[in-house]
Each structure stands twice: as C-alpha cells, then as structure tokens.
Amino acid sequence: MQVRSSESSSHLRLGASELQRLMRMEPRLQRQQMLQAAEDVLDCIQTYSRRGTGVLADVLGKHTQFEEWAHYPNNDAVDARTGYRFYYHAHAASGRMAGEHGHFHVFGPAPTLQNGNKAGPELSSAAPPDLTADLAADAPPGSTPDYTHLVGISVDERGFPLRLFTTNRWVTAEQWLPAPAVIRTMHKIDMAQAKPAAAARWVEGMVRLFAVQIAALVQRRDARIATRTLHADPERVFEDRRTHILSQCRIDLAKQFQFLEGAGIG
C-alpha cells in the first residue's frame, strides 16, 4: 500500500486514485458492505433531517449541558450480544481539531486473557480523563479488557465526519490486538442491539463505509509502534503519555460517495 506519509508522522493521505484502487481490491463481501453502508448512512441522515435532529442529539439524549470528557450515552452504547460498543465525548476546546465538536470511540470484542497477560494496559492514577476506566473496571481481576479500539471518528457540530484516527493503547485502556485482527473485527461490526439504535446504525455505517481508510490507519498504527519498539521497551511505548494519536486522516462524506462511484461500487 503506497500512501503519502512519513514514518514519523501520524498523518496518512490516500489519493483518490489510490483509494479507488484499494476499494476495487476489496473482496466482494466488503464491497457490498461499503455500498450498503452508504445507503444506511444516507438513510440515517434523511431520517434525522425529517426529525429536525441529528446523531449528536441522539447520543446526548436529555442532557441539556454538554460536559467535556463525559461519555455519551451514559455507560456507553453496548451491544451485549456481540460485544461491539461506542461512546461519544469531547476534549477541552484547545485539544480539538479545527471545526471538531467531539468524537466517537468505536470498539470491538477481544478475547479475555487471564493471568496478567500484558496485551492490555495497566491503568495509572496519573492518566488523563480520556481513559475508559469504566470499561476496564468490568474486566475480571488478572485479565485484560475484553474490548479493542477500532477507530475514532471526529465530527463537527452537525455530526458530519471530519477525521478518522487510531490511538495508543493507554488512551482507551484497550486490549491491544495486531492490525490483521483489528481489521477482521472491524469488518464484522454488528451493533444491531445497541442503544440508541439510530446512532448505533450511524456509527456502524460509518465504520463500514470508511473501512478502507480505517484498515490503512490501523496498519499505519502498527508500523509506527514497530518502529518505536525497535529501541524501546514495548510497555513503555504503549504507556507513553506523550503519544496519543498514532495515525489519522481527514475524511469527507460527499467525496467518499464519489470515491465509491469512481471505484465502480454502486
């Protein structure tokens, strides 16, 4: 995969022709999923428009005061059947990208590893409030968390996507899985029983629609970690508070539909 980015940079840029080539290379099932996701996302937008609302109002619910760092919905949106989950929150205004209202963190299920396996992080009282400590607290003693981070989705105040990103392990206290496992989990995303249902459908649709970019970002994430662990202890790299975002790319919903058409999908 040829992308325009340096080894030290988190920013990944896929040109239109490269992105369309990668889309055409996807297996038939994944191409069908992208097409269905495009239809689902459009339907979500139209439904919200008819109601005079949007995905952010859906996840914020009855909260009249939007609090930085708080999770929305309360206790996160979890599909108890499949283990997929998400939440929405926002950092302090100074820590957001231009135009960003907040972002979704999307997770998939991961096998629970017992007896202190180090695939997952050890929480620290010195960690900033971005940690999903409430999720990690559900893990049995001596085990790693049963979730892995798939992607972050930054959105504007209308709920339209601006950026996709991956994070270092400490940020979400996830169980770290290698890129191939994360990508397989991403393609199986199913949040049909998560609430609020319309927001869960929107998030699932976004993940499937931008699956090619997400896969490239996860691979970029692992490449950066591999480079850093050549000369440093992996645990120190995973717990390095100076490294928050490992890979990121800007996205545009309207252009994504055009890319699908240009790739002959749809």
Backbone hydrogen bonds, N-H to C=O, Kabsch-Sander energy under -0.5 kcal/mol:
donor,donor_aa,acceptor,acceptor_aa,energy
3,V,1,M,-0.6
4,R,13,R,-2.2
5,S,3,V,-1.2
9,S,6,S,-1.0
12,L,248,Q,-2.7
13,R,4,R,-0.7
14,L,12,L,-0.5
15,G,13,R,-0.6
19,L,15,G,-2.8
20,Q,16,A,-2.4
21,R,17,S,-1.9
22,L,18,E,-2.3
23,M,19,L,-2.2
24,R,20,Q,-2.2
25,M,21,R,-1.4
26,E,22,L,-0.7
26,E,23,M,-0.9
31,R,27,P,-2.2
32,Q,28,R,-2.4
33,Q,29,L,-2.2
34,M,30,Q,-2.3
35,L,31,R,-2.0
36,Q,32,Q,-2.6
37,A,33,Q,-2.4
38,A,34,M,-2.2
39,E,35,L,-1.8
40,D,36,Q,-2.5
41,V,37,A,-3.0
42,L,38,A,-2.2
43,D,39,E,-2.2
44,C,40,D,-2.5
45,I,41,V,-2.5
46,Q,42,L,-2.5
47,T,43,D,-2.6
48,Y,44,C,-2.8
49,S,45,I,-2.4
50,R,46,Q,-2.2
51,R,47,T,-1.5
52,G,48,Y,-0.8
52,G,49,S,-0.8
53,T,48,Y,-2.6
58,D,54,G,-1.6
59,V,55,V,-2.1
60,L,56,L,-2.6
61,G,57,A,-1.4
63,H,60,L,-1.9
66,F,64,T,-0.5
67,E,65,Q,-0.6
69,W,90,A,-2.7
70,A,67,E,-0.9
72,Y,88,Y,-2.0
76,D,73,P,-2.2
77,A,86,F,-2.9
78,V,76,D,-0.7
79,D,84,Y,-2.8
80,A,78,V,-0.9
83,G,79,D,-3.1
85,R,107,F,-1.8
86,F,77,A,-2.1
87,Y,105,H,-1.6
88,Y,72,Y,-2.8
89,H,103,H,-2.2
95,G,92,A,-2.3
96,R,93,A,-1.4
100,E,97,M,-2.2
101,H,155,V,-2.8
102,G,155,V,-1.2
103,H,89,H,-3.0
104,F,153,I,-2.4
105,H,87,Y,-2.5
106,V,151,V,-2.5
107,F,85,R,-2.9
108,G,148,T,-2.6
110,A,146,D,-2.2
113,L,111,P,-0.5
114,Q,112,T,-0.5
116,G,142,G,-3.3
117,N,114,Q,-0.6
120,G,117,N,-0.7
123,L,121,P,-0.6
127,A,124,S,-1.7
131,L,128,P,-1.4
133,A,131,L,-1.1
135,L,132,T,-1.0
136,A,132,T,-1.9
137,A,133,A,-2.0
138,D,135,L,-1.4
139,A,136,A,-1.5
143,S,140,P,-1.9
144,T,113,L,-1.5
148,T,108,G,-2.6
150,L,106,V,-3.0
151,V,106,V,-1.2
152,G,165,F,-2.7
153,I,104,F,-2.4
154,S,163,R,-2.5
155,V,102,G,-2.4
156,D,160,F,-2.2
159,G,156,D,-1.8
162,L,154,S,-3.3
163,R,154,S,-1.2
164,L,249,C,-2.6
165,F,152,G,-1.8
166,T,247,S,-2.6
168,N,244,H,-2.3
170,W,238,F,-1.5
171,V,168,N,-1.2
172,T,168,N,-0.6
172,T,169,R,-0.6
173,A,169,R,-1.0
174,E,169,R,-1.0
175,Q,147,Y,-2.6
176,W,119,A,-1.8
176,W,174,E,-0.7
181,A,178,P,-0.8
182,V,178,P,-2.1
183,I,179,A,-2.9
184,R,180,P,-2.1
185,T,181,A,-2.2
186,M,182,V,-2.6
187,H,183,I,-2.1
188,K,184,R,-0.8
188,K,185,T,-0.7
189,I,186,M,-1.6
194,A,191,M,-1.5
200,A,196,P,-2.3
201,R,197,A,-2.3
202,W,198,A,-2.0
203,V,199,A,-2.7
204,E,200,A,-2.6
205,G,201,R,-2.4
206,M,202,W,-2.3
207,V,203,V,-2.3
208,R,204,E,-2.2
209,L,205,G,-2.7
210,F,206,M,-2.2
211,A,208,R,-1.2
214,I,210,F,-2.5
215,A,211,A,-2.5
216,A,212,V,-1.9
217,L,213,Q,-2.3
218,V,214,I,-2.5
219,Q,215,A,-2.1
220,R,216,A,-2.1
221,R,217,L,-2.7
222,D,218,V,-2.1
223,A,219,Q,-2.0
224,R,220,R,-2.2
225,I,221,R,-2.0
226,A,222,D,-2.7
227,T,223,A,-1.9
228,R,224,R,-2.0
229,T,225,I,-2.3
230,L,227,T,-0.9
231,H,228,R,-0.9
236,R,233,D,-0.6
237,V,233,D,-1.8
238,F,234,P,-2.9
239,E,235,E,-1.5
240,D,237,V,-1.2
241,R,239,E,-0.8
243,T,240,D,-1.8
244,H,242,R,-0.7
246,L,166,T,-1.9
247,S,166,T,-1.0
248,Q,10,S,-2.5
249,C,164,L,-2.2
251,I,162,L,-2.3
256,Q,252,D,-2.1
257,F,253,L,-1.6
258,Q,254,A,-1.5
259,F,255,K,-2.6
260,L,256,Q,-2.2
261,E,257,F,-2.0
262,G,258,Q,-2.8
263,A,259,F,-1.8
264,G,261,E,-1.5
265,I,260,L,-2.9
266,G,264,G,-0.7
